[in-house]
Amino acid sequence: VTGGNADPLTPQGKAFAERLTAAGVDVTTMFWPDDYTPALQHEFQFDLRLEAAQETLAATRAFLARVMR
């Protein structure tokens, strides 16, 4: 579950991740500090020019490699 620091849906994403974790679901999260620049809007992870998007892609690939065995 990921959310940018300028995405108005990030609080819901954090709550969702917390509930999944509490239910025993294997969850990886990528949330960015409020002062991270550039500000990351909704769907930032699809703009692969951004370092944060590259980090999110790498974490997603690692998660899938781990859970798809």
C-alpha positions in Angstrom: 0.0 0.0 0.0 1.5 3.3 -1.0 0.6 7.0 -0.7 2.2 10.2 -1.6 2.7 13.0 0.9 0.4 15.3 -1.1 -2.2 12.7 -1.9 -5.5 13.3 -0.1 -6.2 9.6 0.0 -3.0 8.7 2.0 -4.7 8.7 5.4 -7.2 6.1 4.1 -4.3 4.1 2.7 -2.5 4.1 6.0 -5.7 3.1 7.8 -6.3 0.3 5.3 -2.7 -1.0 5.7 -3.1 -1.0 9.5 -6.4 -3.0 9.3 -4.8 -5.5 6.9 -1.8 -5.9 9.2 -4.1 -6.3 12.2 -6.0 -9.0 10.3 -2.7 -10.9 9.7 -2.3 -9.9 6.0 1.2 -9.6 4.7 1.5 -5.9 3.9 4.3 -3.7 2.6 3.8 0.0 2.8 5.4 3.0 1.1 4.4 6.3 2.7 6.5 9.4 2.4 7.2 12.1 5.1 5.3 15.4 4.9 8.5 17.3 4.0 9.6 15.0 1.2 10.2 16.8 -2.0 9.0 16.8 -4.6 5.5 16.6 -3.2 4.0 13.2 -4.3 0.5 13.4 -5.6 -2.0 10.6 -6.1 -0.6 7.9 -8.4 3.0 9.3 -8.2 4.3 5.7 -8.4 3.4 5.7 -12.1 5.8 8.6 -12.9 9.0 6.6 -13.1 11.1 9.7 -13.5 10.6 10.2 -9.8 13.1 8.5 -7.4 10.1 7.7 -5.1 8.4 5.9 -7.9 11.5 3.9 -8.6 11.8 3.0 -4.9 8.1 2.0 -4.9 8.5 -0.1 -8.0 11.5 -1.9 -6.4 9.5 -2.6 -3.2 6.5 -3.8 -5.2 8.7 -6.2 -7.2 10.3 -7.5 -4.0 7.0 -8.0 -2.4 5.6 -9.9 -5.4 8.8 -12.1 -5.6 8.3 -13.0 -2.0 4.6 -13.8 -2.0 4.4 -15.4 -5.5 6.7 -18.3 -4.7 
